[in-house]
Amino acid sequence: MRTIGVDLAAEAPGTALAEILWADGSARLTRLEIGMTDADIVASVTSGDAWLGVDCPLGWPDAFVDFVAAHHVAGIPASGPVEGHAAWRRPLVYRHTDHVVRERIGRWPLSVSTDRLGVTALRGAGLLRRLATAGVGVDRAAEGRLFEVYPGGALRLWGFDTTGYRVDATRRAILLDALRERAPWFDVGGFAALAVRKADAFDAVIAALATRAGALGRFSPPASEMLAVARREGWVVLPDGPLEGLVDGLVSEG
């Protein structure tokens, strides 16, 4: 199995891609690059069977889309008062999957509708179209080989201290050492220095690990009554079970 993790940014210079090959009871990081274009990402998936995990929201909250569309056409909301306070805003700010993330890890992820992350999501929408055009199945509800992943959330669920790792190379070095100690079956090869130097590269590696959990079905999918919503808004694949579970069955898989 190949899993590919992408830490998507608004432009190619900040976009990193990691590829992990899983076989014979081990996992090996075979590629880690920064400066990835959409074409690079599509090629990495279409060059052979692979599972793709993208660190980027794959959609916007239904309530936000409806509100903006109504406001754009009529200049006023289609129905209901505009209160503006936090409780009123919350359905517009966070997707259903974001609420689930908060329940699992104890904090809100960034909002795709009100944070700068929305700029990256615009690129993500274009990437989804390019993937679909290339014949890659695109299902935002995590029912195919494409997943929305959250590296920081995955690390927290696996029990790692993620304090400051995005902004501090020393913290990334400590975190990478802890990861390698917990997962001696994971060979990072000659890519450790890049992962420590660049936060985007580090997150791409974690995204590729989290994608393995998605490929094994070791995550909680959206409830059946929320499936249609997840197909519009996207669904974050958060690993269920320990990091060590990612290598289960590798020997039999060959």
C-alpha positions, 0 to 999 in steps of 0.5 A: 500500500502507498499512502500520500499525505499533502499539507496543502497551502494556497500556493505551491511553495508552501505545499508539501507531499509525503509518500509512505510505502507499507509492506513486510511489517514496516513503513518507509518514507520514500518521498518528501518534497515541498513546492508541489503543484496541483499537477504534482499531486494528481500525478502522485496518485494516478501513477499507481494505486495510492490513498491520498490524505489532504490537510485542507477542508474539502468544503464549507458549512452548509449554513455559511453557504446558504447564508452568503447565497441568500445575502448575495441575492437579496441583501438580507437573510432569506429568513430568521434574524441576524444576531451576530453573536457567537452562538448564532455564528457558530453554525456558519463558522464550523462544519459538522465534522469540526464539532466532532473534531472538537469533541475528540481532541478538545479544541476547535480546528480552524474555521474554513469560512472565517479564517485564512484557511479559506484561501487554501480551501479555494485551491483545494476545491480546484484540486478536487476537480483536477483529481476527478478529471484524472479519474480519481474518485472524489468523495468528501465523506471519506468513502473512497481513497481520498481523505481530509486529514488533520495532522495535529489532531492525529498526533494528539489522539496518538498521545503526542505533545504538539505544543508549538511544533508548527512554529518551532523546529526544536519542538519538531525535532523532539516530536519526530524523535518521540514518533520514531521511538514509538514507531521503530517500524517507520523508516524516515530515511534521509528525510528527517532533516527536511521534516524538522526544518519545514513544518509543512513537510512535517505535517505532510508526513503525519498526513501520510500516516493518518491516511493509513488509518483511513485506508484501514477503515480505522476512523469514525465515519459520519453517521448515516443521517449526516452522510449527505452533509459530509459529502458537501462539507467534508469529513475529517478522518481522525484515527481510531486506535493507537499509532502502533495499529497502523502496521497491523496486517502488513505481513499478510498484505505483502 
